[in-house]
Amino acid sequence: MNHTTEDNITVKKNASSRIHEVDFNNLVFGKTFTDHMFECDYKDGAWTQPVIRPYGPLTISPAAKVFHYGQAVFEGMKAYKDDEGGVFLFRPEENFKRINTSSKRMAIPEFPRHLFFEALHKLMELDRDWIKPGAGNSLYIRPFVMATEAGVSASPSTEYKFMILLCPVNAYYTGDVKVVIAEKFSRSANGGVGFAKAAGNYGAQFYPTNLAREKGFQQVIWTDANTHEYLEEAGTMNVFFRINDTLITAPTGDRILDGVTRKSVIALAKKDGITVEERPLSVTELVKAAKEGSLKEIFGSGTAAVISPVSAFGYKDDVYDIAKVEDSYAVRFKKTLNDIQYNRSEDPFGWRYKV
């Protein structure tokens, strides 16, 4: 996939780079930002002149509606650099479509495609040196949009700001995680915004996740809001269950995020002849499989971690350990995805996007 850039964006370059101040071997995920950021305001019914300028603080009214009514959505993407210095994005068209899907659900105006891709190209050009080659190294890309109209009336904002920030990162998770199945709290409900990357979805997860950590678990496997019987997502990720040699994941809909990594894993599995079932999986079925020994793997999928294996899950007062398997689907899919992302292999799906 290619994109021809135009000159729609005003570029104000940073006078001097901060890159020499950064220890790229010891990055805390999402804490370090590159020299530049993209910014575009929506006013009077239209997106105004976009600009790329040095990364720095914003001046915003305390009455901005994002603070009072949570009108904000975001995306997560990555750029990778191969050993020859080529820079690649992974399925960026999916992220563009999804941020507009999320925006529409939150009554936020959609952002133009040509500006989105031109911004990515120009940012990658300006901050290319911040993208380091090598396994685990990447540039995390955070597009987001928020309501900026000043006013506390309970109505949609008439003004918005669309931005893109860049963070050099190392591997997100370095080991397996223990998860606990939610019995009380829910991530989303029918007719809600679970399918959107709305900021409030994630803020609402922090409290129950803190409770889980107090009990020795790193994340929560969320269950449906009606019965807490069906498994939906794990932490901030889609989740897969391998029972025998069948891969099971919750179907997308009102409650489940249509993850880019999720759909990529499904495509890889089907290409390898693995049976994939997109269906509700009950806690009862999962516990039964764990007791019988037919539960082979649980793993999360998402942009930040790519694939995150689960070593154990807790439910009620019991903990079920998951033994490592030699033919791990999680290991296989992560390697295949990384090989495509870092341009180390062929890309039969056309997912790799050179910038």
N, C-alpha and C positions, 0 to 999 in steps of 0.2 A: 504494500500500500504506500502510495506517495502523496505528497501535498506540495503544491506550488505556493510559495509564500509571496505576499504582496507587501506593500508599505502602508498598512493601515494603523500601525502602532507607533506611537512616539516613544523613542528609547532615550532614557537619561542614564548614562553609564555611571557606575560607581567610580569615583576619582582614584581610589586605591583599594585593591582587593584585600579581604580579611583571611584569605585562604591559608596564608603562612602561620596564622594563629591556631590552626585546627590540628589536633592529633587524630588522624583518620583511623588509627588502630584502636582507639578507645572512645568511640562515639556512643552517647546515650541516645536511644532511638527518639527522633523527633525533637531534639533539643538544639541542634546546630542548624543554622540556616545559611544559604548561599548569599552572594553579593546582591542579587536582584530579585524583585517580585513584580508580578503583573497585577494591574488594577484597572477596573472599568466600572463606571457608575451608570445607574439607570435613573433617569429623571425625565419628567414631562413625557412619559410614554415611550421612551427610546433609550437604547444604550449609547452613551456619549463616547467621546474620543478616548480610546484605551491608551494606557501608558505602562511601560516597564521602567521602574525606577529603583534606586538603591533600597535594599531591605531596611525597614525601620518602622517606628511606631505610627499609628494612625491617630488623627484627631476626630473624635466622634461624640455626638451628644449623648449625655446619660439618659435622655428620653428616647433614644433610638429603639425602634420596636423590636429589634432582635433581643434586647435585654428583657423585654416585658412579655413578649408573646412567642419567643422562640422560633421566629421565622429564619431558619438557617439550614442549609444542606451542604454536603461536601462529598468529595470523592477521594480515593486513594489509588495512586498509580506509581509505577517505577520506571526509571531509565537505567539501562545496563550498558556497560562498555566492554567490548571484546578485546582480545589480546593485541589486535592491530589498531585499536583506538576508535573503532566504529561505535556509534551510540544508537541504541535501539529502545523503543517503547514496546510494551506488550499489550496488544489489543486495545489501543486507545479509543477506537470508535465506540467500543462498548461502554467505556467510562463516560464519553461525551453523551451518549444516548441516556445513560442512567442518571446523570446529574440533571438533565432536563426532565426526565420522568419524575425524579424526586422533587424538583422545583415546581412542576405542575401540581403535584399533590399538596404542596405547601403554599399554593397561590402566589408563587414567585415567577416572574416572566422568564421564559426560556432564553438561553444564551446562544448567539449565532455560531454555527459550526466553523465558519471560516476564521473567525476571531479566536476561537478556542485553539484550533490547530496552528494558526500563525503565532499565537502566544507561546505555545509549546516549542515550536521551532526556534523562535528568537531567544527564549530563555535557555534552551539547550546550547545554542550557539554562544551566548554570553557566558554561561557558567559551566561550560564543558569540562574545564579542568577539575571541577568539584566531583565529577563522576569518576570513580576509581575502578580499574579492572580487578578481576580476581573474585573467586567464589565468596559469596556473602556480601560483597560490596555492591551498592547500588545508590541511586538517587531517588528518594521518596518524593513524590509530587502530590501536593495537596491543593486541588482546586476547591473553592468554596464560594458560597454566595450568602449574603445576610441582609436583613432589612435595616435600612439606615434612616428612614423618615423619623423625625422627632415628633413624639406624640404618644400619649398613653390611652388613646381610645382603642377599644377592642375591635380592630378592623385591619385588613391587610395593609401593609406599607405601600406607599406609592414610589418609594425610592429604595434602591438596592445597590450593593457593591459586590462585584465579582472579582475574586482574587485567585492567584496561583502562587504558592510558596514552594520552595525546594529545600529538601533536607538530605545531606549525605548520610547514609546509614550503613551499618553492618548487619549481620543476621539478627532477626527480631527475637526468635526463641532459640536457645542453644541446647535444649534438652526436652524430654517428654514432660507432659503435664498431667496432673491429677485433677479430675473434675468431679463436681457433685451435681446430681440431678435436682432441679428445682421442684419443690413440692408446694411452695406458697407463691413465690413471685413469678411474674411473667414478663417477657420481653415485648410482646405485642398482642393485638387482638384482632378478630375479624373486623373488617371495615376501617382499620386504623392505618398507621403509617409504617408498619413493620417492613414493608417492601422498599421503602425509601431510605436513603442515607440522611435522615433528618437528625440534626444534632441532639435533640432531646431523647432520641432512642438510646443513645449511648450514655448520656448523663444519668438516665434512670437505671442503668445497669450497675452503676458503681457501688451503691449501698449493698445490694444482695451479694455482689462479688466480694466486698469487704468481709461480709459475714462468712462467706465460704473460705476465705483465706484464714480467718481466725480458727477454722477447723482443719487447716492443713491442706486445703485444695487451692489450686491456682485459678480455676475458672468454673463457670456454671454451665451446665447443659440446660437450656431453657425448654420448658414444656408449654403445651397449649394452655391458654388462659381459661378455657371452659372446664377442663377436667384434670389438667396436669398429668395426663396419661400418655400423651404423644410427644416425642422428642423432636425439637425443631432446630435450634442452633447451639453452638458452643462458644460462650464468651461473645466476641465480636466477629466470629467466623461461622461459615456454613460447616456442617458436620457430616461425616460419612461413617457408616458402620459396615464392617465386613463380617458377614455371617457365612461360615464355610467359605465358598469362593464367590459369593454374591455380594455386590456393593449396593448398599441401601442409603438413600438420603431423602430428606423431606422434600415434597414438591413445593415449587415456588407458588406464591399467591399473595394475598393481603399481608400475611404475617412473615413471610420468608424473603430475605434479600436475594435477588437474582445475581449471585456472585460471579465475577468474571473467572476467578480461579475455579469455582465450583463447576461452571459449565465446561471449562477446559479439562478438568479431571474426568468428567463424564465422557467427553469426546475421546480422551486418551484411553479410557477403560474400554469403551466400545470398539475402538480401533484394535485393541489387543484381544478382543473376543471375550472380555469379561462381562458377565451378566450384570446389568445395572437396573435397579428398581427405584424409581422416584415415587415414593409412597409413604404414608404415615407409618412410623415404627413406634410401637407402644413400649412403655417402660417394662411391662410384663414380659413382652417378647424378648427384650434385651436382657433382662435378668435371667430368664430361662436359658437363653443362648450362652450366657456367661457361666451358669451353673453346669450346663451340659458340655461345655468346652467347644461349642461351635462358633463362639464369638472370637474371631481372629484379630481384629483391629478396630480401633476407633481413631479417627484423625480429623482435625479441623483444616479448612482451606480458606485462604484469604490473601490479599495482596501483601500485607506486611510480612507474614511468616511463610507464605506460599503453602507449605504443608506442616502441620504441627501434630505429631503423634501423641496419643493419650495412653498413659501407662496404667491408669486405674480410674475407676469411677465409684462414687459413693451414692448410695440410695438408702434412705431411712437410716438405720444404724449399722449397715453393712458396707464394706468396701470390697470391690471386686478387682483383683489385679489382672492385667492383660499381659500374658507372656509374649515376648518378642518372637516373631516368625521369620524364617529364613527368606521366604518369598514375599516380603512386605510390599503391599500395594503402595503404602505411604512413601517408602524409600524409592520405589520405582517411579512413581509419578513426580516426586520432587526432582529427581535427577533428570527425567525427561523434560519437565518444564524448564528447569535451570539451563539445560543444554540448548533449548530453543531460545530462551531469554538472552543468554550470553553469546549467542551465535556460534555455538560449538557443534551444532548438528543441523541437519536439514529441517525445514519447517513445512511439513506437508499440509498444514492447515492455513498457512498464510497469516499467522498471528503476529509475526515479528514486523515491526514498523521502524524503518531506518530514518534517523533525523540528522 
